[in-house]
Amino acid sequence: MHQEMKSGTALIYDEEMTRYKLLWVDPACTVEVPERLIVSHAALQKQGLAQRCVTLPVREASDEEILLAQVSEYLEAVKKTPFMSLEDLMTFTQQYGDVYFHPNIYHCAKLAIGASLQLVDSVMTGQVRNGMALVRPPGHHSQRSAANGFCVFNNVAIAALYAQKHHNVKRVLIVDWDVHHGQGVQYCFEEDPSVLYFSWHRYEHQSFWPNLRESDYDSVGKGRGAGFNINLPWNKVGMDRSDYLSAFFHVLLPVAYEFSPELVLVSAGFDSAIGDPEGLMIATPDIFAHLTHLLMSLAGGKLCAILEGGYNLTSLAQSVCQTVQTLLADPAPRPSGLSHPCKSALESIQCVRAVHRQYWNCLKHTEDTTVEPSTKRCRQEEGDGVLPEESGQKKEETQEITWPEPTTRLAPPARTAVAPPAGVEDWVPDSCLRVKGTPLTPAEAEERLRAVDPKELEEDGALQSLGNITALLDKISNKEVQNGLAVVSDVSVGMACAVQHAVSSLTDRVLLVFVGHDEVPVQVTEDGKVLVVQFCSKEPEDRKTKYHVPVCLKKQGGSSEAGFLHAVLTLLLPVAYGYDPGLVLLAAGNDSWVGEVLWAQLTSLLQSLAQGHTLTLMQLGCGDKILRATACSLLGDPVPAVGPLEAPDPQDVQEVERQRRRLQPHWGLLWTVGPAECSSADG
């Protein structure tokens, strides 16, 4: 099974792209050095990640491919640079902004595009499921007729247009997590509704490079492309993992699922990581494991990460490794120590949601309203354009910050174990480990499950089911497997057994996610050992604690996908990340209305928690299709796309908003407005 996982991720690198550098003195360009590629690839080799990837050859892009996003006059001008003298190169460079040329850069720029297109080809033809291209020069600042910001040609824009032309891709999502705004990508697609471009970037009310008015949140695209350009400006340095995750939960992921891309391209710039001299952010490299994982549930897993910036060689190499290791489907690190987004981040998130509400159904009935950012008012009142919290002293301190080495991410010998009842084993994928536990005795069951009526344990197979659950949890605890799936005769009894066993022998925090209308047979207490999120039709009367989250969706059945996904992305995931469980227990009652595609999506998204330690309980008789979809999702196989979504039912959105308001004093990642608007959460 482990061999299967190795074959799914491409890595494209050629040391030829290290063979150009700055040949004269230009302070703006000193950070763009060949070592950026060298240290990234060396780190992948040192950790054994490069060896697990599929190595693809690099080729040069053709003129026809370059001209997908560049004009011929500009291409012809760049073609002359290999033959220029140093003086001519310097003169040629001066017509562009913050970039330099070298006799070998045209060759390298063609390789950077070619590598990106090789990656798109291999993903779209199914040769691999995903991959990363380590390329140089970067691309997202390049415009149709201009080099800019270290970028000669626009690698990601060309890759998107190439995928549409050669692979008939109808919808492309570009996620740009580089710390600079990729204005070249925005200009290329701002009138194109077939490409959704999301960029967060250091902006500071237009005082940070590239200093463009059109990098602000209210630049949403033009004409038919209105709403398909999402700019999330960071108006303050020091953004951390909580800020980044909040942007994903409350802006990017809901819109991306509604858009339903057929391919995800990541402008993977790691100058947004801690220690970078350009970004001055403090998000540690492990966050890129989580951002990558959350994107892998889109587009049937078709994801291509293409390197952009990243100028602290330590955090760059670590972040590249975190990204590739996640693409390889290794368990993500625990997301510990998360709090709430800072006031400035909340202002930006709130403004983006408000300005895009008219374009996206998932935002239509949300309640936060647009405000002029107070940080902008402060800046204008001070008159000097610098907030005290963004002073040079703050920046100096941020540059000198240190952070621990990312924790080792070890995959267990087997990924998924299943405990199928006799006679229903045909649905189990071959790569799953089969487990059959020792049945509990009636006395053992009664001792463990005091809240359960003993008569419920008399049913045929009930004691065997409980033995299977115990065996699966023991294998997870002993790190023999990463996750498990049990088909049980009674899900309610199974939940009670699993929680009791997990809390006593595996972890101090269990997240129980239950889809079903029955009462959850688990005592929810204020010690936080168990957090229950239940998708149901009627809210229990007696549970008013931050550790019990009933999500009562009015619309259920075939047309309920949008409401369910909205609740998962904007309520369940923020609470779950803040809780940081040691085990995720996922259970479907016999009245679950969630089909196999949504269930596979839910299973996939939750595996970013608890280092992937997930136990899923399914009711006997639920059907082979949903069982196989669950097993495949646990195995790390790409989950099927949901497809473009209808508008969620307004009642469902309002219910999610009601629960979010109730819970936001306790779970900071639920915040979508500034502290003044949710003052009860200030404590």
C-alpha positions as CSV (number, residue, x, y, z in Angstrom):
1,M,0.0,0.0,0.0
2,H,2.8,2.5,0.9
3,Q,4.3,1.9,-2.5
4,E,1.0,3.1,-4.1
5,M,1.1,6.3,-2.2
6,K,4.7,7.0,-3.4
7,S,3.7,6.9,-7.0
8,G,1.2,9.8,-6.9
9,T,3.3,13.0,-6.6
10,A,5.5,14.6,-9.2
11,L,8.6,16.7,-8.4
12,I,10.1,18.7,-11.2
13,Y,13.5,20.3,-10.8
14,D,16.5,21.1,-12.9
15,E,19.7,22.6,-11.6
16,E,20.0,24.6,-14.9
17,M,17.5,27.0,-13.3
18,T,20.1,27.9,-10.7
19,R,22.5,29.1,-13.3
20,Y,21.8,32.8,-13.4
21,K,22.2,35.5,-10.8
22,L,22.4,39.3,-10.3
23,L,25.6,40.6,-12.0
24,W,25.5,44.2,-10.6
25,V,24.5,46.0,-7.5
26,D,20.8,46.4,-7.0
27,P,19.5,46.3,-3.4
28,A,16.0,45.5,-4.5
29,C,17.1,42.3,-6.2
30,T,19.7,40.9,-3.8
31,V,17.3,38.3,-2.2
32,E,16.6,36.5,-5.5
33,V,19.5,34.0,-5.5
34,P,20.2,30.6,-7.0
35,E,20.5,29.1,-3.5
36,R,16.7,29.4,-3.2
37,L,16.3,26.3,-5.5
38,I,19.4,24.6,-4.3
39,V,18.4,24.5,-0.6
40,S,14.8,23.5,-1.4
41,H,15.8,20.5,-3.4
42,A,18.5,19.5,-1.0
43,A,16.1,19.5,1.9
44,L,13.6,17.3,-0.1
45,Q,16.5,14.9,-0.7
46,K,17.7,14.9,2.9
47,Q,14.2,14.1,4.2
48,G,13.8,11.3,1.6
49,L,10.8,13.1,0.0
50,A,12.4,13.7,-3.4
51,Q,13.1,9.9,-3.7
52,R,9.4,9.2,-3.0
53,C,8.2,11.5,-5.8
54,V,7.9,10.8,-9.5
55,T,10.7,12.7,-11.3
56,L,9.6,14.3,-14.5
57,P,12.0,15.7,-17.1
58,V,12.1,19.5,-17.7
59,R,11.6,20.9,-21.2
60,E,11.7,24.4,-22.7
61,A,8.4,26.1,-23.4
62,S,7.7,26.8,-27.1
63,D,7.1,30.3,-28.4
64,E,3.4,29.3,-28.9
65,E,3.1,28.4,-25.3
66,I,4.8,31.6,-24.0
67,L,2.5,33.7,-26.2
68,L,-0.5,32.3,-24.4
69,A,0.1,35.0,-21.8
70,Q,2.8,37.3,-23.3
71,V,2.8,39.5,-26.3
72,S,5.2,38.8,-29.2
73,E,7.0,42.1,-29.1
74,Y,8.0,41.4,-25.5
75,L,9.0,37.8,-26.2
76,E,11.2,39.0,-29.1
77,A,12.9,41.5,-26.9
78,V,13.7,38.9,-24.2
79,K,15.1,36.6,-26.9
80,K,17.9,39.1,-27.5
81,T,19.1,39.1,-23.8
82,P,21.5,36.1,-24.2
83,F,23.5,38.0,-26.6
84,M,23.7,41.3,-24.7
85,S,26.7,42.8,-23.0
86,L,26.5,43.5,-19.3
87,E,25.9,47.2,-20.0
88,D,23.1,46.4,-22.5
89,L,21.5,44.0,-20.0
90,M,21.5,46.7,-17.3
91,T,19.9,49.2,-19.8
92,F,17.3,46.6,-20.8
93,T,16.5,45.9,-17.2
94,Q,15.9,49.5,-16.3
95,Q,12.6,49.7,-18.3
96,Y,11.0,47.2,-15.9
97,G,10.5,47.2,-12.2
98,D,12.4,45.2,-9.5
99,V,13.8,42.6,-11.9
100,Y,17.2,41.7,-13.4
101,F,18.3,40.0,-16.5
102,H,21.3,37.7,-17.2
103,P,22.5,36.0,-20.4
104,N,21.0,32.6,-19.2
105,I,17.7,33.9,-17.8
106,Y,15.8,33.5,-21.0
107,H,16.7,29.9,-21.1
108,C,15.8,29.4,-17.5
109,A,12.5,31.2,-17.9
110,K,11.6,28.9,-20.8
111,L,12.5,25.9,-18.5
112,A,10.3,27.3,-15.7
113,I,7.3,27.5,-18.0
114,G,8.1,24.1,-19.5
115,A,8.4,22.5,-16.0
116,S,5.0,24.0,-15.1
117,L,3.4,22.6,-18.2
118,Q,5.0,19.2,-17.8
119,L,3.4,19.1,-14.3
120,V,0.0,20.1,-15.7
121,D,0.2,17.4,-18.4
122,S,1.2,14.7,-15.9
123,V,-1.7,15.6,-13.5
124,M,-4.4,16.1,-16.1
125,T,-3.5,12.8,-17.9
126,G,-3.5,10.9,-14.6
127,Q,0.2,10.0,-14.6
128,V,0.3,11.5,-11.1
129,R,-2.3,12.9,-8.8
130,N,-0.5,16.1,-7.9
131,G,3.0,17.6,-7.8
132,M,5.3,20.5,-7.3
133,A,7.6,22.4,-9.8
134,L,10.7,24.0,-8.2
135,V,11.3,26.7,-10.8
136,R,13.2,29.9,-11.2
137,P,12.6,32.7,-12.3
138,P,9.2,33.0,-10.6
139,G,6.2,34.2,-12.6
140,H,3.2,35.8,-11.0
141,H,4.3,39.5,-11.4
142,S,5.0,39.2,-15.1
143,Q,2.6,41.1,-17.3
144,R,1.8,40.6,-20.9
145,S,4.5,43.0,-22.1
146,A,6.7,43.4,-19.1
147,A,9.0,41.7,-16.7
148,N,8.4,42.6,-13.1
149,G,9.3,41.6,-9.5
150,F,12.0,38.9,-10.4
151,C,9.5,37.5,-13.0
152,V,10.2,37.2,-16.7
153,F,7.2,35.1,-18.0
154,N,4.0,34.3,-16.1
155,N,4.4,30.6,-15.3
156,V,1.1,30.0,-13.6
157,A,-1.0,32.1,-16.0
158,I,0.5,30.2,-18.9
159,A,-0.2,26.9,-17.1
160,A,-3.8,27.8,-16.6
161,L,-4.3,28.8,-20.2
162,Y,-2.5,25.7,-21.4
163,A,-4.7,23.5,-19.3
164,Q,-7.8,25.1,-20.8
165,K,-6.4,24.8,-24.4
166,H,-4.9,21.3,-24.3
167,H,-6.9,19.5,-21.6
168,N,-10.3,21.1,-22.0
169,V,-10.3,22.3,-18.5
170,K,-13.4,24.6,-17.9
171,R,-12.6,26.0,-14.5
172,V,-9.2,26.7,-12.9
173,L,-8.6,27.9,-9.4
174,I,-5.3,29.8,-8.8
175,V,-4.4,30.2,-5.1
176,D,-1.6,32.7,-4.6
177,W,-0.2,32.5,-1.1
178,D,3.0,34.4,-1.9
179,V,3.3,37.5,0.3
180,H,3.2,39.8,-2.8
181,H,0.2,40.5,-5.0
182,G,0.5,38.6,-8.3
183,Q,-0.8,41.5,-10.3
184,G,0.3,39.8,-13.5
185,V,-2.1,36.9,-12.9
186,Q,-4.9,39.4,-12.0
187,Y,-4.4,41.4,-15.2
188,C,-4.4,38.2,-17.3
189,F,-7.7,36.9,-15.9
190,E,-9.7,39.8,-14.5
191,E,-12.3,39.6,-17.2
192,D,-12.4,35.8,-17.3
193,P,-15.0,33.9,-15.3
194,S,-13.3,30.5,-16.1
195,V,-10.4,31.3,-13.8
196,L,-10.9,32.1,-10.1
197,Y,-7.8,34.0,-8.7
198,F,-7.3,34.3,-5.0
199,S,-4.4,36.2,-3.6
200,W,-3.5,37.3,-0.1
201,H,-0.7,39.7,0.1
202,R,1.1,42.2,2.2
203,Y,-0.5,45.5,1.2
204,E,-0.5,48.0,4.2
205,H,-3.0,50.3,2.4
206,Q,-0.9,50.5,-0.8
207,S,2.4,51.3,1.0
208,F,4.0,47.9,0.2
209,W,5.3,46.8,-3.2
210,P,3.9,46.7,-5.8
211,N,2.0,49.6,-4.4
212,L,-1.1,49.2,-6.6
213,R,-4.6,50.5,-5.9
214,E,-5.9,47.5,-7.7
215,S,-4.4,45.1,-5.2
216,D,-7.0,46.1,-2.6
217,Y,-10.1,44.0,-1.6
218,D,-12.5,45.9,-3.8
219,S,-10.7,44.9,-7.1
220,V,-13.0,42.0,-7.8
221,G,-12.6,41.6,-11.6
222,K,-14.3,43.3,-14.6
223,G,-17.2,42.6,-16.8
224,R,-18.0,38.8,-16.9
225,G,-15.0,38.3,-14.6
226,A,-16.5,40.3,-11.8
227,G,-16.3,38.2,-8.6
228,F,-13.6,35.9,-9.9
229,N,-10.7,38.0,-8.6
230,I,-10.4,37.8,-4.8
231,N,-7.8,40.0,-3.2
232,L,-7.2,39.7,0.5
233,P,-4.8,42.5,1.6
234,W,-2.7,42.1,4.8
235,N,-2.5,45.6,6.2
236,K,-0.1,44.7,8.9
237,V,3.0,42.5,9.3
238,G,3.2,39.6,11.7
239,M,0.2,37.6,10.4
240,D,0.3,34.1,11.8
241,R,-1.3,30.6,11.2
242,S,-4.6,31.7,12.7
243,D,-4.9,34.5,10.2
244,Y,-4.1,32.3,7.3
245,L,-6.5,29.5,8.3
246,S,-9.3,32.1,8.9
247,A,-8.9,33.4,5.3
248,F,-9.2,29.8,4.0
249,F,-12.3,28.9,6.2
250,H,-14.3,32.1,5.7
251,V,-13.3,33.3,2.2
252,L,-11.4,30.9,0.0
253,L,-12.8,27.4,0.7
254,P,-16.5,28.3,0.6
255,V,-16.1,30.2,-2.7
256,A,-13.8,27.5,-4.2
257,Y,-16.3,24.8,-3.5
258,E,-19.1,26.8,-5.1
259,F,-16.8,27.4,-8.1
260,S,-15.9,23.7,-8.3
261,P,-12.5,23.9,-10.1
262,E,-11.3,21.1,-12.4
263,L,-7.7,22.0,-11.6
264,V,-6.0,23.8,-8.7
265,L,-2.8,25.8,-9.4
266,V,-0.9,27.1,-6.4
267,S,1.4,30.1,-6.8
268,A,3.5,28.7,-4.0
269,G,5.4,31.6,-2.6
270,F,7.0,31.0,0.8
271,D,7.9,34.6,1.6
272,S,4.6,34.4,3.5
273,A,6.4,32.1,6.0
274,I,8.1,33.1,9.3
275,G,11.6,34.8,9.1
276,D,11.3,36.0,5.5
277,P,12.8,39.5,5.0
278,E,10.2,40.4,2.5
279,G,7.0,39.2,4.2
280,L,7.8,39.8,7.9
281,M,5.0,37.4,8.7
282,I,5.2,34.8,11.6
283,A,3.4,31.8,10.2
284,T,5.5,28.7,10.8
285,P,6.2,26.3,7.9
286,D,3.8,23.7,9.2
287,I,0.9,25.9,8.1
288,F,1.6,25.0,4.5
289,A,0.9,21.4,5.3
290,H,-2.6,22.4,6.3
291,L,-3.2,24.8,3.5
292,T,-2.1,22.2,1.0
293,H,-4.3,19.5,2.6
294,L,-7.4,21.7,2.5
295,L,-6.9,22.4,-1.2
296,M,-6.4,18.7,-2.1
297,S,-10.1,17.9,-1.6
298,L,-10.9,20.2,-4.6
299,A,-10.8,19.3,-8.3
300,G,-10.6,15.5,-7.6
301,G,-7.2,16.1,-6.1
302,K,-5.6,17.6,-9.2
303,L,-3.2,20.2,-7.7
304,C,-0.1,21.7,-9.1
305,A,2.1,23.8,-6.8
306,I,4.6,26.1,-8.7
307,L,7.3,27.9,-6.7
308,E,7.2,31.7,-6.6
309,G,9.0,33.7,-3.9
310,G,10.6,32.7,-0.6
311,Y,13.8,34.4,0.6
312,N,14.7,33.1,4.0
313,L,16.5,29.9,3.0
314,T,15.6,28.1,6.2
315,S,11.9,28.7,6.2
316,L,11.7,28.3,2.4
317,A,13.2,24.8,2.5
318,Q,11.1,23.8,5.5
319,S,7.9,25.1,3.8
320,V,8.7,23.3,0.5
321,C,9.1,20.1,2.4
322,Q,5.9,20.5,4.3
323,T,4.0,21.1,1.1
324,V,5.5,18.1,-0.8
325,Q,5.1,15.8,2.2
326,T,1.4,16.7,2.3
327,L,1.1,16.1,-1.5
328,L,2.5,12.6,-0.7
329,A,-0.4,12.1,1.7
330,D,1.7,11.9,4.9
331,P,-0.2,12.9,8.1
332,A,-0.2,16.6,8.8
333,P,1.3,17.9,12.0
334,R,-1.0,18.7,14.9
335,P,-2.3,22.3,14.5
336,S,-1.6,23.3,18.1
337,G,-1.6,26.8,19.6
338,L,-4.1,28.4,17.4
339,S,-6.1,31.4,18.7
340,H,-8.1,34.0,16.7
341,P,-7.2,36.2,13.8
342,C,-5.8,39.7,14.6
343,K,-8.0,42.8,14.3
344,S,-6.3,43.8,11.0
345,A,-6.8,40.4,9.4
346,L,-10.5,40.4,10.5
347,E,-11.0,43.7,8.9
348,S,-9.6,42.5,5.6
349,I,-11.6,39.2,5.8
350,Q,-14.8,41.1,6.6
351,C,-14.3,43.6,3.7
352,V,-13.6,40.8,1.2
353,R,-16.7,38.8,2.3
354,A,-18.9,41.9,2.1
355,V,-17.7,43.1,-1.4
356,H,-18.0,39.5,-2.8
357,R,-21.4,38.8,-1.3
358,Q,-23.2,39.9,-4.5
359,Y,-21.2,37.3,-6.5
360,W,-21.2,34.2,-4.4
361,N,-24.2,32.3,-3.0
362,C,-22.1,31.0,0.0
363,L,-21.7,34.6,1.2
364,K,-25.2,36.0,0.5
365,H,-26.9,35.4,3.8
366,T,-23.9,35.9,6.1
367,E,-24.2,38.8,8.5
368,D,-20.9,40.6,8.7
369,T,-21.1,44.0,6.9
370,T,-18.5,46.0,5.1
371,V,-16.5,48.6,7.1
372,E,-13.7,51.0,6.2
373,P,-10.7,49.4,7.8
374,S,-9.9,51.2,11.1
375,T,-6.2,50.6,10.4
376,K,-6.6,52.7,7.3
377,R,-8.2,55.5,9.3
378,C,-5.3,55.4,11.8
379,R,-2.8,55.6,9.0
380,Q,-4.5,58.7,7.5
381,E,-4.9,60.4,10.9
382,E,-1.2,59.9,11.7
383,G,-0.3,61.3,8.3
384,D,3.1,59.5,8.0
385,G,1.7,56.2,6.7
386,V,3.2,54.1,9.5
387,L,1.2,52.5,12.3
388,P,3.1,52.2,15.7
389,E,2.7,48.4,15.5
390,E,4.3,48.4,12.1
391,S,7.4,50.5,13.0
392,G,10.9,49.6,11.9
393,Q,11.6,48.3,15.4
394,K,8.8,45.8,15.0
395,K,10.1,44.7,11.6
396,E,13.6,44.3,13.0
397,E,12.3,42.1,15.8
398,T,10.3,40.0,13.3
399,Q,13.4,39.4,11.1
400,E,15.4,38.1,14.0
401,I,12.7,35.7,15.2
402,T,13.6,32.0,15.6
403,W,11.3,29.1,15.4
404,P,11.5,25.4,16.1
405,E,12.3,22.8,13.4
406,P,9.0,21.3,12.1
407,T,8.1,18.1,13.9
408,T,8.9,14.8,12.1
409,R,5.9,13.5,10.2
410,L,6.0,9.8,10.3
411,A,3.5,7.6,8.4
412,P,2.5,4.4,10.2
413,P,3.4,1.0,8.4
414,A,-0.2,0.8,7.1
415,R,-2.5,3.7,6.4
416,T,-6.0,2.3,6.8
417,A,-7.4,-0.7,8.7
418,V,-11.0,-1.9,8.3
419,A,-13.2,-4.2,10.3
420,P,-15.9,-5.5,7.9
421,P,-18.6,-7.9,9.0
422,A,-18.6,-11.3,7.4
423,G,-20.2,-11.3,4.0
424,V,-19.7,-7.6,3.1
425,E,-15.9,-7.6,2.4
426,D,-16.1,-7.1,-1.3
427,W,-16.1,-3.3,-1.0
428,V,-12.8,-3.2,0.9
429,P,-9.9,-1.9,-1.2
430,D,-7.0,-4.4,-1.4
431,S,-4.6,-2.0,0.2
432,C,-6.6,-1.8,3.5
433,L,-5.5,-3.9,6.5
434,R,-8.2,-6.3,7.6
435,V,-8.8,-6.4,11.3
436,K,-11.0,-8.6,13.4
437,G,-11.0,-8.0,17.1
438,T,-11.8,-10.3,20.0
439,P,-15.5,-9.9,20.9
440,L,-16.1,-8.1,24.2
441,T,-17.8,-10.3,26.8
442,P,-21.2,-9.1,28.1
443,A,-19.5,-8.1,31.4
444,E,-16.8,-6.1,29.7
445,A,-19.4,-4.3,27.6
446,E,-21.6,-3.5,30.5
447,E,-18.7,-2.2,32.5
448,R,-17.5,0.1,29.7
449,L,-21.0,1.2,28.6
450,R,-22.9,2.0,31.7
451,A,-25.0,4.6,29.9
452,V,-26.2,1.9,27.3
453,D,-29.1,-0.3,27.9
454,P,-27.7,-3.9,28.2
455,K,-30.5,-5.1,25.9
456,E,-28.9,-3.2,23.0
457,L,-25.9,-5.5,23.3
458,E,-27.9,-8.7,22.9
459,E,-28.2,-8.1,19.1
460,D,-26.3,-10.5,16.9
461,G,-22.8,-9.1,16.2
462,A,-22.9,-6.3,18.7
463,L,-20.2,-7.6,20.9
464,Q,-18.0,-8.4,17.9
465,S,-18.5,-4.9,16.6
466,L,-17.3,-3.5,19.9
467,G,-14.3,-5.8,19.9
468,N,-13.5,-4.6,16.4
469,I,-13.7,-0.9,17.5
470,T,-11.4,-1.6,20.4
471,A,-8.9,-3.4,18.1
472,L,-8.9,-0.6,15.6
473,L,-8.3,2.1,18.2
474,D,-5.5,0.0,19.7
475,K,-3.8,-0.2,16.3
476,I,-4.1,3.6,15.9
477,S,-2.7,4.1,19.5
478,N,0.2,1.8,18.8
479,K,1.0,3.7,15.5
480,E,0.5,0.5,13.5
481,V,-2.1,2.3,11.3
482,Q,-3.1,5.9,10.7
483,N,-6.9,5.5,10.6
484,G,-9.7,2.9,10.6
485,L,-13.2,2.1,9.5
486,A,-15.6,-0.1,11.3
487,V,-19.0,-1.3,10.0
488,V,-21.1,-1.8,13.2
489,S,-24.5,-3.2,14.0
490,D,-25.4,-0.1,16.1
491,V,-23.7,3.2,15.6
492,S,-24.9,4.8,18.8
493,V,-23.4,1.9,20.9
494,G,-20.3,2.0,18.8
495,M,-19.8,5.8,19.4
496,A,-20.1,5.3,23.2
497,C,-17.6,2.4,23.1
498,A,-15.1,4.3,20.9
499,V,-15.2,7.5,23.0
500,Q,-14.8,5.6,26.2
501,H,-11.9,3.6,25.0
502,A,-10.2,6.5,23.3
503,V,-10.4,8.8,26.3
504,S,-9.1,6.1,28.6
505,S,-6.2,4.8,26.5
506,L,-5.4,7.0,23.5
507,T,-5.9,10.7,23.9
508,D,-7.2,13.4,26.2
509,R,-9.3,15.1,23.4
510,V,-11.7,13.3,21.1
511,L,-13.6,15.2,18.3
512,L,-16.9,13.3,17.6
513,V,-18.6,14.3,14.3
514,F,-22.0,12.6,14.0
515,V,-24.4,12.9,11.1
516,G,-27.8,11.6,12.4
517,H,-30.9,12.6,14.3
518,D,-30.5,10.2,17.3
519,E,-29.3,11.5,20.6
520,V,-25.5,11.2,21.0
521,P,-24.9,8.6,23.8
522,V,-21.8,10.5,25.1
523,Q,-21.6,12.7,28.1
524,V,-20.3,16.1,27.1
525,T,-18.6,17.8,30.1
526,E,-16.7,21.0,30.6
527,D,-13.4,19.2,31.0
528,G,-13.1,19.2,27.2
529,K,-12.3,15.6,26.8
530,V,-15.0,15.2,24.1
531,L,-16.2,17.8,21.6
532,V,-19.4,16.8,19.8
533,V,-20.5,18.3,16.4
534,Q,-23.8,16.8,15.3
535,F,-25.5,17.4,12.0
536,C,-29.2,16.9,12.8
537,S,-32.7,18.3,12.3
538,K,-33.6,19.3,15.9
539,E,-31.4,20.9,18.5
540,P,-31.2,19.1,21.8
541,E,-32.6,21.2,24.6
542,D,-30.2,20.3,27.4
543,R,-26.8,20.9,25.8
544,K,-25.5,24.5,25.9
545,T,-21.8,24.1,26.1
546,K,-18.9,25.1,23.8
547,Y,-18.1,21.3,23.6
548,H,-21.5,20.5,22.0
549,V,-22.3,21.9,18.6
550,P,-25.6,20.9,17.1
551,V,-26.0,22.0,13.5
552,C,-29.7,21.8,12.6
553,L,-30.0,21.9,8.9
554,K,-33.5,22.4,7.6
555,K,-32.9,21.2,4.1
556,Q,-31.8,17.6,3.8
557,G,-31.6,15.1,1.0
558,G,-30.3,15.5,-2.5
559,S,-30.3,19.3,-2.7
560,S,-28.6,19.9,0.7
561,E,-25.0,19.8,-0.4
562,A,-24.4,23.5,-0.3
563,G,-25.8,24.0,3.2
564,F,-23.9,21.0,4.6
565,L,-20.6,22.0,3.1
566,H,-21.1,25.6,4.3
567,A,-21.5,24.3,7.8
568,V,-18.4,22.0,7.5
569,L,-16.1,24.7,6.1
570,T,-17.2,27.7,8.2
571,L,-18.2,26.1,11.5
572,L,-16.9,22.6,11.9
573,L,-13.4,23.1,10.6
574,P,-12.7,26.4,12.6
575,V,-13.9,24.8,15.8
576,A,-12.1,21.5,15.2
577,Y,-8.8,23.3,14.4
578,G,-9.1,25.3,17.6
579,Y,-9.9,22.2,19.6
580,D,-6.9,20.3,18.2
581,P,-8.1,16.7,18.9
582,G,-5.9,13.7,19.4
583,L,-8.5,11.5,17.6
584,V,-11.3,12.3,15.2
585,L,-14.3,10.0,15.5
586,L,-16.7,10.2,12.5
587,A,-20.0,8.5,12.6
588,A,-23.0,8.1,10.3
589,G,-26.3,7.2,11.8
590,N,-28.8,5.0,10.0
591,D,-30.8,8.1,9.1
592,S,-27.8,10.0,7.6
593,W,-28.8,11.8,4.5
594,V,-25.2,12.6,3.3
595,G,-24.3,10.8,0.1
596,E,-21.0,9.2,-0.7
597,V,-19.4,12.2,-2.4
598,L,-20.0,14.6,0.5
599,W,-19.1,11.9,3.0
600,A,-15.8,11.3,1.3
601,Q,-15.2,15.1,1.3
602,L,-15.9,15.3,5.0
603,T,-13.6,12.3,5.7
604,S,-10.8,13.9,3.6
605,L,-11.0,17.4,5.2
606,L,-11.0,16.0,8.8
607,Q,-7.8,14.0,8.2
608,S,-5.8,17.2,8.5
609,L,-6.5,17.0,12.3
610,A,-5.0,14.6,14.9
611,Q,-2.1,13.6,12.6
612,G,-4.7,11.8,10.5
613,H,-5.9,9.6,13.4
614,T,-9.5,9.0,12.4
615,L,-11.9,6.3,13.2
616,T,-15.1,6.1,11.1
617,L,-18.2,4.2,12.1
618,M,-20.7,3.2,9.5
619,Q,-24.0,1.4,10.1
620,L,-24.3,-2.1,8.8
621,G,-26.5,-2.0,5.6
622,C,-25.5,1.5,4.6
623,G,-24.5,0.4,1.2
624,D,-21.3,-0.6,-0.6
625,K,-20.9,2.7,-2.5
626,I,-20.6,4.9,0.6
627,L,-18.4,2.3,2.4
628,R,-15.9,2.1,-0.5
629,A,-15.9,5.9,-0.9
630,T,-15.1,6.2,2.8
631,A,-12.3,3.7,2.7
632,C,-10.8,5.3,-0.4
633,S,-10.9,8.7,1.3
634,L,-9.2,7.3,4.4
635,L,-6.5,5.8,2.1
636,G,-5.7,9.2,0.8
637,D,-7.1,8.7,-2.7
638,P,-8.4,11.8,-4.4
639,V,-12.0,12.4,-3.4
640,P,-14.5,13.1,-6.2
641,A,-15.5,16.8,-6.7
642,V,-18.9,17.9,-5.5
643,G,-19.6,19.8,-8.7
644,P,-20.8,23.5,-8.9
645,L,-23.2,24.1,-6.0
646,E,-26.6,25.7,-5.8
647,A,-27.2,28.4,-3.2
648,P,-27.4,27.1,0.3
649,D,-30.8,27.4,1.9
650,P,-31.0,30.7,3.7
651,Q,-32.3,29.0,6.8
652,D,-29.3,26.7,6.9
653,V,-26.9,29.7,6.6
654,Q,-28.7,31.5,9.3
655,E,-28.5,28.4,11.6
656,V,-24.7,28.2,11.0
657,E,-24.5,32.0,11.7
658,R,-26.5,31.5,14.9
659,Q,-24.2,28.8,16.2
660,R,-21.1,30.8,15.1
661,R,-22.3,33.7,17.2
662,R,-22.9,31.5,20.2
663,L,-19.6,29.8,20.0
664,Q,-17.2,32.6,18.9
665,P,-16.4,33.7,22.4
666,H,-14.8,30.3,22.9
667,W,-13.4,29.4,19.5
668,G,-11.4,32.3,17.9
669,L,-11.2,30.9,14.4
670,L,-15.0,31.4,14.1
671,W,-14.5,35.2,14.1
672,T,-15.3,37.0,10.9
673,V,-15.6,40.5,12.2
674,G,-13.4,42.7,14.3
675,P,-13.3,42.6,18.1
676,A,-15.6,45.6,18.5
677,E,-18.4,43.7,16.7
678,C,-17.9,40.5,18.8
679,S,-16.9,42.1,22.1
680,S,-18.1,39.1,24.0
681,A,-15.2,37.2,22.6
682,D,-12.6,39.7,23.8
683,G,-11.9,37.8,26.9
